[in-house]
């Protein structure tokens, strides 16, 4: 696969390395770590992502500030700069008309913030493994304690020859990875970012909060999330989809934060993405007129009902009381004109299969 690497400058003067590969509809990926524009093409962790998107779209991606071929010595690693970096790359690429965006992990917040601020420039948004609030912003005391510990370990052991400290990070991203994939990811850590910057970037993720922007995202959004993700829990993806005005949610059967090529979940993602980007309904996802009148919360509960989840399981997954779940279920049954969970499931699958 051929790619062209170029450089742009963000609003604060930071030099950004970006690459373009493939032809067709423009799809711009907001930066996430850990990537390297050159090494990713041969990566057992990232190459199938790059090759898939470049095979179907004009795929534009860039290394985030402080990483890869982008400028390493950067003072400001704040979220506002991340959005400005995406703006700069889209402008430098000279893309005509609205573009589609891809946000992976923390890149999801960057992509959605851009979509909220520039609705006329965005046609669709793909989100994978994303969240609207970092652990500090969401008030997660247990998560905060864990991530503070990880930040400290990264600062102390990232650059050491022994990869054991980096594996605290990499094995959470790909817990089902092979020794080759883990080893490659460990090496990438050192190749793409220095210890101090890695710790600062991970800490900066904690303060991300775009929750107040989500209602302004006009473009259709597809939210994909691995059900067993240890880095960003499934509830974060579901909550993100529920708070967006025009979103569909796709749960993927995987433990990995980064889907690996041999996984059935990777094939599932590719199918769902292509159908969404072509503007056709995903099989099994309710998008028909019968379901259009449901609120985001009711759509979320219906999706869980269609996964054969019980009311107690739905309540636990969404942080609601069982009584609240029952009330929402009764309302959505009334709106759909059905009398039972079984009828709702049949309607849901029938609408998605049209």
C-alpha positions as CSV (number, residue, x, y, z in Angstrom):
1,X,0.0,0.0,0.0
2,X,1.3,3.4,-0.9
3,X,0.9,6.5,1.3
4,X,2.0,10.0,1.0
5,X,3.4,11.6,4.2
6,X,3.2,15.4,4.5
7,X,3.4,18.0,7.2
8,X,1.1,20.7,8.4
9,X,1.1,23.3,11.2
10,X,-1.5,23.6,13.9
11,X,-2.7,27.0,15.2
12,X,0.1,27.1,17.8
13,X,2.8,26.3,15.3
14,X,3.2,22.6,16.2
15,X,4.4,20.5,13.2
16,X,1.9,17.7,12.4
17,X,2.8,14.6,10.3
18,X,-0.1,13.4,8.3
19,X,-0.6,10.7,5.6
20,X,-3.1,10.0,2.9
21,X,-3.8,6.6,1.2
22,X,-6.5,5.2,-1.0
23,X,-9.2,6.8,-3.1
24,X,-12.9,7.7,-2.8
25,X,-14.9,9.2,-0.1
26,X,-12.7,11.2,2.3
27,X,-12.4,9.7,5.8
28,X,-10.2,11.5,8.3
29,X,-9.0,9.7,11.5
30,X,-8.5,11.9,14.6
31,X,-5.2,11.0,16.2
32,X,-5.0,8.5,19.0
33,X,-2.1,6.8,20.6
34,X,-0.1,4.8,20.1
35,X,0.6,5.2,16.4
36,X,3.5,5.9,14.0
37,X,2.7,6.7,10.3
38,X,5.5,4.6,9.0
39,X,5.6,1.7,11.4
40,X,1.9,1.1,11.4
41,X,1.9,-0.2,7.9
42,X,3.8,-3.3,9.0
43,X,2.2,-3.5,12.4
44,X,0.5,-6.7,13.5
45,X,-1.7,-4.4,15.7
46,X,-2.6,-1.5,13.3
47,X,-1.8,-2.5,9.7
48,X,-5.2,-4.2,9.1
49,X,-7.0,-1.1,10.3
50,X,-5.0,1.2,7.9
51,X,-5.3,-1.2,4.9
52,X,-9.0,-1.7,5.4
53,X,-9.9,1.9,5.5
54,X,-7.5,2.8,2.7
55,X,-9.0,0.1,0.5
56,X,-12.5,1.8,0.7
57,X,-11.8,5.5,1.3
58,X,-9.4,8.3,0.9
59,X,-8.0,7.6,4.3
60,X,-6.3,10.5,6.1
61,X,-4.6,10.0,9.4
62,X,-1.9,11.8,11.5
63,X,0.4,11.2,14.5
64,X,-0.7,13.2,17.5
65,X,1.4,15.9,19.0
66,X,4.3,14.5,20.9
67,X,4.2,11.2,19.1
68,X,5.5,9.5,15.9
69,X,6.6,11.8,13.1
70,X,4.8,14.7,14.6
71,X,6.7,17.2,16.6
72,X,7.8,15.6,19.9
73,X,8.9,18.6,22.0
74,X,5.4,20.1,22.7
75,X,4.4,22.0,25.8
76,X,0.6,22.1,25.3
77,X,-1.0,18.7,25.2
78,X,-4.5,19.9,26.1
79,X,-7.8,18.8,24.4
80,X,-8.3,22.1,22.7
81,X,-5.0,21.6,20.9
82,X,-6.1,18.2,19.8
83,X,-9.2,19.6,18.1
84,X,-7.1,22.4,16.5
85,X,-4.7,19.7,15.2
86,X,-7.6,17.9,13.5
87,X,-8.8,21.2,12.0
88,X,-5.3,21.8,10.6
89,X,-5.0,18.4,9.0
90,X,-8.4,18.6,7.3
91,X,-7.5,22.0,6.0
92,X,-4.0,20.9,4.8
93,X,-5.5,17.9,3.0
94,X,-7.7,20.2,0.9
95,X,-10.7,18.0,1.1
96,X,-13.8,19.3,-0.7
97,X,-17.2,19.1,0.8
98,X,-18.2,17.4,4.0
99,X,-15.9,14.7,5.2
100,X,-16.4,11.6,7.3
101,X,-14.5,11.3,10.6
102,X,-13.1,8.3,12.5
103,X,-12.4,8.5,16.2
104,X,-10.7,5.6,18.0
105,X,-10.4,5.7,21.8
106,X,-9.7,9.2,22.9
107,X,-9.8,10.3,19.3
108,X,-13.6,9.8,19.5
109,X,-13.9,12.9,21.7
110,X,-11.8,15.0,19.3
111,X,-13.8,13.9,16.2
112,X,-17.2,14.5,17.9
113,X,-16.0,17.9,19.2
114,X,-15.0,18.9,15.6
115,X,-18.4,17.6,14.3
116,X,-20.2,19.8,16.9
117,X,-18.2,22.9,16.1
118,X,-18.2,22.4,12.3
119,X,-21.5,20.7,11.4
120,X,-21.3,21.8,7.8
121,X,-18.0,20.1,7.3
122,X,-19.0,16.6,8.6
123,X,-21.1,14.0,6.8
124,X,-20.8,11.0,9.2
125,X,-18.8,10.0,12.3
126,X,-17.4,6.6,13.1
127,X,-16.6,6.1,16.8
128,X,-14.7,3.0,18.1
129,X,-13.9,2.4,21.8
130,X,-14.8,6.0,22.6
131,X,-16.0,8.0,25.6
132,X,-17.2,11.6,26.3
133,X,-15.6,12.0,29.7
134,X,-12.1,11.0,31.0
135,X,-11.8,9.3,34.4
136,X,-11.2,12.5,36.3
137,X,-14.1,14.3,34.6
138,X,-16.5,11.5,35.3
139,X,-15.7,11.3,39.0
140,X,-14.6,7.7,38.9
141,X,-12.7,7.4,42.2
142,X,-11.6,3.8,41.6
143,X,-10.6,4.5,38.0
144,X,-8.7,7.6,39.1
145,X,-6.6,5.6,41.6
146,X,-5.8,3.0,38.9
147,X,-4.9,5.5,36.2
148,X,-2.8,7.6,38.6
149,X,-0.8,4.5,39.3
150,X,-0.4,3.7,35.6
151,X,0.8,7.3,34.9
152,X,3.4,7.0,37.7
153,X,4.7,3.6,36.3
154,X,4.9,5.0,32.8
155,X,6.9,8.0,33.9
156,X,9.4,5.7,35.7
157,X,9.7,2.7,33.5
158,X,8.6,3.5,29.9
159,X,12.1,3.9,28.5
160,X,13.7,0.9,30.3
161,X,14.9,-2.0,28.1
162,X,12.8,-4.5,30.1
163,X,9.3,-4.1,28.7
164,X,7.5,-5.1,31.9
165,X,6.4,-1.6,32.7
166,X,5.1,-0.9,29.2
167,X,3.2,-4.2,29.3
168,X,1.1,-2.7,32.1
169,X,-0.2,-0.5,29.3
170,X,-0.1,-2.7,26.2
171,X,-1.6,-5.8,27.8
172,X,-4.7,-3.8,28.8
173,X,-5.1,-2.7,25.2
174,X,-4.7,-6.1,23.6
175,X,-5.2,-8.7,26.5
176,X,-5.9,-11.4,23.9
177,X,-2.9,-10.5,21.8
178,X,-0.2,-13.0,20.7
179,X,3.3,-12.7,22.1
180,X,4.4,-11.2,18.7
181,X,1.7,-8.5,18.9
182,X,2.5,-7.7,22.5
183,X,6.2,-7.5,21.7
184,X,5.6,-5.2,18.7
185,X,3.3,-2.9,20.7
186,X,5.9,-2.8,23.5
187,X,8.6,-1.7,20.9
188,X,6.2,0.9,19.4
189,X,5.9,2.5,22.8
190,X,9.5,3.5,22.7
191,X,9.6,4.3,19.0
192,X,6.7,6.8,19.1
193,X,6.9,8.7,22.3
194,X,9.2,9.5,25.3
195,X,8.3,8.5,28.8
196,X,7.6,12.0,30.1
197,X,5.3,12.8,27.1
198,X,3.5,9.4,27.4
199,X,2.7,10.1,31.1
200,X,1.5,13.7,30.3
201,X,-0.7,12.5,27.5
202,X,-2.3,9.7,29.6
203,X,-2.9,12.3,32.4
204,X,-4.5,14.7,29.9
205,X,-7.0,12.1,28.8
206,X,-8.4,12.2,32.3
207,X,-9.8,15.8,31.8
208,X,-11.6,15.2,28.5
209,X,-15.2,16.2,28.8
210,X,-17.4,16.8,25.7
211,X,-20.7,15.8,27.3
212,X,-22.1,19.3,26.8
213,X,-21.2,19.2,23.0
214,X,-22.9,15.9,22.1
215,X,-26.4,17.4,21.6
216,X,-24.9,19.7,18.9
217,X,-23.6,16.8,16.7
218,X,-25.9,16.8,13.7
219,X,-24.2,14.1,11.6
220,X,-25.2,10.4,11.9
221,X,-22.8,8.6,14.3
222,X,-22.0,4.9,14.5
223,X,-20.7,4.0,17.9
224,X,-18.8,0.7,17.9
225,X,-17.5,-0.8,21.2
226,X,-15.9,-4.1,22.3
227,X,-18.0,-5.7,24.9
228,X,-15.1,-6.8,27.1
229,X,-13.0,-3.6,26.7
230,X,-10.8,-3.2,29.8
231,X,-9.5,0.3,28.8
232,X,-12.9,2.0,28.1
233,X,-15.8,0.0,29.6
234,X,-18.8,-0.9,27.4
235,X,-21.0,1.4,29.5
236,X,-19.0,4.4,28.3
237,X,-19.8,3.5,24.6
238,X,-23.4,2.9,25.4
239,X,-23.7,6.2,27.3
240,X,-22.1,8.0,24.4
241,X,-24.5,6.6,21.9
242,X,-27.5,7.4,24.2
243,X,-26.5,11.1,24.5
244,X,-26.0,11.7,20.7
245,X,-29.1,12.8,18.7
246,X,-28.6,10.5,15.8
247,X,-26.5,7.5,16.7
248,X,-26.6,3.7,16.3
249,X,-24.7,1.4,18.7
250,X,-22.8,-1.7,17.7
251,X,-21.5,-4.1,20.4
252,X,-18.5,-6.3,19.3
253,X,-17.6,-9.5,21.0
254,X,-14.0,-8.9,22.0
255,X,-11.8,-8.2,25.1
256,X,-9.4,-6.0,23.1
257,X,-9.4,-2.3,23.0
258,X,-7.8,-2.5,19.6
259,X,-9.4,-5.2,17.5
260,X,-6.9,-7.7,16.1
261,X,-7.2,-9.1,12.5
262,X,-8.0,-12.8,13.3
263,X,-11.0,-11.9,15.6
264,X,-14.6,-12.4,14.4
265,X,-15.3,-9.0,15.9
266,X,-12.9,-7.4,13.3
267,X,-15.1,-8.9,10.5
268,X,-18.2,-7.7,12.3
269,X,-16.7,-4.1,12.5
270,X,-15.8,-4.0,8.8
271,X,-19.3,-5.1,7.8
272,X,-21.0,-2.6,10.1
273,X,-18.7,0.3,9.0
274,X,-19.3,-0.3,5.3
275,X,-23.1,-0.5,5.6
276,X,-23.1,2.7,7.7
277,X,-20.8,4.6,5.4
278,X,-23.0,3.5,2.4
279,X,-26.1,4.8,4.2
280,X,-27.7,1.4,4.5
281,X,-29.2,0.0,7.7
282,X,-27.1,-2.5,9.7
283,X,-28.7,-5.9,10.0
284,X,-30.3,-6.3,13.4
285,X,-30.2,-2.6,14.1
286,X,-33.5,-0.8,14.5
287,X,-33.6,2.2,12.1
288,X,-37.1,1.9,10.6
289,X,-40.0,4.2,10.9
290,X,-41.6,2.0,13.5
291,X,-38.7,2.7,15.9
292,X,-38.0,6.3,15.0
293,X,-40.2,7.6,17.8
294,X,-38.2,6.1,20.6
295,X,-36.1,8.3,22.8
296,X,-32.3,7.6,23.0
297,X,-32.7,5.9,26.4
298,X,-35.6,3.8,25.0
299,X,-33.5,2.8,22.0
300,X,-30.7,1.8,24.3
301,X,-33.0,-0.3,26.5
302,X,-34.5,-1.9,23.4
303,X,-31.0,-2.8,22.1
304,X,-30.3,-4.6,25.4
305,X,-33.7,-6.4,25.3
306,X,-32.7,-7.6,21.8
307,X,-29.6,-9.0,23.4
308,X,-31.8,-11.1,25.7
309,X,-30.8,-9.1,28.7
310,X,-33.1,-9.3,31.7
311,X,-34.4,-6.1,33.5
312,X,-31.9,-6.6,36.4
313,X,-29.1,-6.9,33.9
314,X,-30.2,-3.8,32.0
315,X,-30.5,-1.9,35.2
316,X,-27.0,-2.9,36.2
317,X,-25.5,-2.1,32.8
318,X,-27.1,1.4,32.6
319,X,-26.9,2.4,36.3
320,X,-30.7,2.6,36.6
321,X,-33.2,1.1,39.0
322,X,-35.2,-1.9,37.9
323,X,-38.4,0.1,38.2
324,X,-37.0,2.8,35.9
325,X,-36.1,0.0,33.3
326,X,-39.6,-1.4,33.6
327,X,-41.2,2.0,33.0
328,X,-39.0,2.6,30.0
329,X,-39.8,-0.8,28.6
330,X,-43.5,-0.3,29.0
331,X,-43.3,3.0,27.2
332,X,-41.3,1.6,24.3
333,X,-43.7,-1.4,24.0
334,X,-46.6,1.1,23.8
335,X,-44.9,3.2,21.2
336,X,-44.1,0.1,19.1
337,X,-47.5,-1.4,19.5
338,X,-46.2,-4.7,21.0
339,X,-47.2,-6.5,24.1
340,X,-44.1,-8.4,25.1
341,X,-40.3,-8.6,24.9
342,X,-40.5,-11.3,22.3
343,X,-42.7,-9.2,20.0
344,X,-40.3,-6.2,20.5
345,X,-37.3,-8.4,19.5
346,X,-39.1,-9.7,16.4
347,X,-40.0,-6.1,15.3
348,X,-36.5,-4.9,16.0
349,X,-34.8,-7.7,13.9
350,X,-37.5,-7.4,11.2
351,X,-36.9,-3.6,10.9
352,X,-33.1,-4.1,10.7
353,X,-33.4,-6.8,8.1
354,X,-35.4,-4.7,5.6
